[in-house]
Amino acid sequence: MRLLVLGGTEFVGRAVVEAALGRGWEVTVFHRGRHAPPSGARSLHGDRTAPDGLTALADGTWDAVVDTWSAAPRAVRDAARLLRGRVGRYVYVSSCSVYAWAPPAGYTEDAALVDGASADAGQSDYARDKRGAELAVLDAFGADRSVLVRSGLILGPYENIGRLPWWLNRVARGGPVLAPGPRDLPVQYVDVRDLADWVLGAVERELSGPYNLVSPPGHATMGDLLDACVAATGAPAELVWTAPGTVLGAGVEPWTQLPVWTPPGSDLHDALHGADVSRALAAGLTCRPVGDTVTGTWSWLEGIGGTAPRRPDRPPVGLDPETEAKVLAADRGSRGEGPGARRPGGGVPGTTP
């Protein structure tokens, strides 16, 4: 297989390139030259936001292209129009954010989509940017040669958003760790390596259409995720499971200040951790255990010195130590515990708020 990856040097694109090279595919990476692609990939340089920025793609044919673009849809429009006669299939890594807010728990690929998106638009908001890019791909390649990968939360090695790296680094510091409850709260995510494998399988099987791509409900919980962080780091950390009301009452922002976590029963939880993924599962999606995702991310993070790269277009995530200490103190107060009190049972408290 001959694969073209637009990007291909960071996170999702890089995982796709590595997986394709591992299958013996011939891989071309089109990028700006700011980061080196995996060894074995052919590089073409260009900036798709600049005039004549796609010149390096003027020639060549490929079986498929994978595009992870997240800004102005017209950049996807221009690339798709340029490639439509020379590429067999266009795989666009989109997002579950394209669904109209707030999608109900269990939403499928047939759920209502955001209004106001356009393939010709400049950058606006994330949901409309992603939907506009989907429209650009559909316009150039048609529904039969397009794969719209509507991913949910993506975790794993090379993460440049900072969510799982923040939790790993926080747990690695040890001590009492604010763990937002309930412990058995279901979370949905996809390991970037599983996403990459599914994408390549979709190319091989000549799939088309939209797919919600995230782990099935029940695959993992907040408890599973944070326990895996403790196990991977080997840190002397105590997960202090704290009731959602206490967390929210302290003004802590779900998802951003406490990455991955969203309050149970909220629109945010239904949207981010409530997708129906039966179509992707039927099309070959497999999800590795949460421990593998966490361990793989920690190994990568240690290998680069502990500081994960950050996308400049995304806000920082994580909770500062002072705010964490205040919430933990409020939690102790709500339980009638003194400032120095510790719950019985060692590292992970046995009670679940």
PyMOL commands that set and color helices and strands:
alter all, ss='L'
color gray80, all
select helices_A, chain A and resi 11-22+55-57+73-83+96-98+126-141+143-145+163-173+192-204+222-233+244-249+267-273+278-282+290-303+321-334
alter helices_A, ss='H'
color red, helices_A
select strands_A, chain A and resi 2-6+26-31+42-45+62-67+87-95+146-151+154-155+175-180+186-187+190-191+209-213+220-221+237-242+254-255+258-259
alter strands_A, ss='S'
color yellow, strands_A
deselect
rebuild
show_as cartoon
